[in-house]
Amino acid sequence: DTAVSQTPKYLVTQMGNDKSIKCEQNLGHDTMYWYKQDSKKFLKIMFSYNNKELIINETVPNRFSPKSPDKAHLNLHINSLELGDSAVYFCASSPSIGPGGNTIYFGEGSWLTVV
Amino acid sequence: DQQVKQNSPSLSVQEGRISILNCDYTNSMFDYFLWYKKYPAEGPTFLISISSIKDKNEDGRFTVFLNKSAKHLSLHIVPSQPGDSAVYFCAAKMDSSYKLIFGSGTRLLVRP
């Protein structure tokens, strides 16, 4: 009964390859996110979609392309992988913004290692 | 440019005692603050939150205090239990924004 699920959990791939990470949420939320946890352990937002529309696009190389086929899914595709892309990628979701803010729920993470 | 700072990378506490985790922020526009707990190889789990219109929010053993004038918040865990050992992230956002800004985390170790 995982609320936010992402696959694969672990991925080891060579430089230059293209890979995708899939994410699904069953919470009925309108908003989904991709966060990256780098080697210094900071969690930083990459993208956010609200009802399939891109609403946040941080300074991320255009080799990273999110795709939201519907509001329950947000996939992350990465082209021409580089060593520096090695990190943990977290998918998350939340209700639409309301008074008092909104709580974001995270998936378990996808550990990407580029060799 | 870290808008949310957790200056203590680690904290060790005896079981049964109080754990106090601190967080400072620089952006006075933040009006919603959250604490997340993270175990190894898992995603962050929401713990407790507080709105800027309050100075305290309590949920069982967890209490968050907010001092807006000092731009400081803290998470108190009483009594601490070994299962509380994890990394705790402070996060902040503006009400009108979807963007959650995280601190670098504090690793809490509760010794039996």
Chai-1 contact restraints between the chains, C-beta under 6 A:
chainA,res_idxA,chainB,res_idxB,connection_type,confidence,min_distance_angstrom,max_distance_angstrom,comment,restraint_id
A,T31,B,Y98,contact,1.0,0.0,6.0,A-B,restraint_1
A,K41,B,G105,contact,1.0,0.0,6.0,A-B,restraint_2
A,F42,B,S104,contact,1.0,0.0,6.0,A-B,restraint_3
A,L43,B,F102,contact,1.0,0.0,6.0,A-B,restraint_4
A,I45,B,K99,contact,1.0,0.0,6.0,A-B,restraint_5
A,S48,B,Y98,contact,1.0,0.0,6.0,A-B,restraint_6
A,I56,B,Y98,contact,1.0,0.0,6.0,A-B,restraint_7
A,I56,B,K99,contact,1.0,0.0,6.0,A-B,restraint_8
A,F90,B,G43,contact,1.0,0.0,6.0,A-B,restraint_9
A,G100,B,S51,contact,1.0,0.0,6.0,A-B,restraint_10
A,G101,B,Y32,contact,1.0,0.0,6.0,A-B,restraint_11
A,G101,B,D95,contact,1.0,0.0,6.0,A-B,restraint_12
A,T103,B,F46,contact,1.0,0.0,6.0,A-B,restraint_13
A,I104,B,L100,contact,1.0,0.0,6.0,A-B,restraint_14
A,F106,B,G43,contact,1.0,0.0,6.0,A-B,restraint_15
A,F106,B,P44,contact,1.0,0.0,6.0,A-B,restraint_16
A,G107,B,G43,contact,1.0,0.0,6.0,A-B,restraint_17
A,E108,B,E42,contact,1.0,0.0,6.0,A-B,restraint_18
A,E108,B,G43,contact,1.0,0.0,6.0,A-B,restraint_19
A,G109,B,G43,contact,1.0,0.0,6.0,A-B,restraint_20
